[in-house]
Amino acid sequence: MKLKLIDEIPVQVVESAVFLRDELRKRPLPLRLFLALCFNLILAPTVLAATDGAISRVNAYALGILALVTVALAIYLFAVMLQPERF
C-alpha cells in the first residue's frame, strides 16, 4: 500500500506552513528579516570554516550578514534599473 507524501506530513507542519504564508501576506518585512537571519545561521559557519579559524565567530556572523545585505541591495538596484516606473 503506497502512502502519499501529504499523508506523511504531520498536521503541525502543515499548520505552521499555512501560518507563515498568511503572515508573509500581512507583514512581509519581519518574516523576510527572520528568514535572512536563519539563513545566516547556515552561512556564518561556512565562512568560519573557509577561513580555518583565522577570524572570530562574531566576525564570521558579521561577514555573513554583510554578504546578505550586499546581495539584497544588488537585487533591489537591479530591479530599480529594470523597472524604474515602479519606484
Protein Blocks (a to p, Z undefined) as FASTA:
>chain_A
ZZdfklmpcfklmmmmmmmmmmmmmmmmlmmmmmmmmmmmmmmmmmmmmnnomacfklmm
mmmmmmmmmmmmmmmmmmmmmmmmlZZ
